Amino acid sequence: MSAENSEQDPSQDTPQASANPQAAEAGASTDAFFATGDAEIDQLKQDLVDAEKRVLLAQADLENFRKRMRREREEELKYANVPLLTDLLPVVDNLQRGIESAAQGEQGSGLLDGIKMVEKHLLETMKKRGCEPIPAMGEPFDPNLHEAIMQQPSADAEPGTIIHVTQVGYKLYDRVIRPSQVIVSKAPE
């Protein structure tokens, strides 16, 4: 062998070149760097997924909040007339009393017709706004709609049936704004 052949080109990969401790250390640190980088990338991916979930939850909460606020606003508008209607109910009561009083006397037929027209117009206006009388006469007593002021024995009606209405109740849409005051039948003794 010649001296030329015995020297090897340093660029060729031989067992001696890989046995170089500096090269081995550099390769190990590169592998560790990429392993650490992969772990960080996986962690960042997981953080991104978690952040996307939080964003979706926040968007859903915001949408639910908007729907709830819209529903509450619609309900406020729907029942905004309650104070006005509560103030008008005694007027209706007085008109009805006037009609009853005029009906008993024969002299006020013109007055009676006028009062009936006013009452009809007022009740139609209230109905247009969603306010209607609560049906009570002959109905079974319902504490959600009626206020019992007395019980009276009756052979003609089933126990628990309304036999007389002393004050008409009204509801606005599905909400009672004044319960009907009623007399309820009970079994005769």
Secondary structure by P-SEA (a helix, b strand, c coil): ccccccccccccccccccccaaaaaaaaaaaaaaaaaaaaaaaaaaaaaaaaaaaaaaaaaaaaaaaaaaaaaaaaaaacaaaaaaaaaaaaaaaaaaaaaaaaccccaaaaaaaaaaaaaaaaaaaaaccccccccccccccccbbbcbbbbbccccccccccccbbbbbcccccccccbbbbbcccc
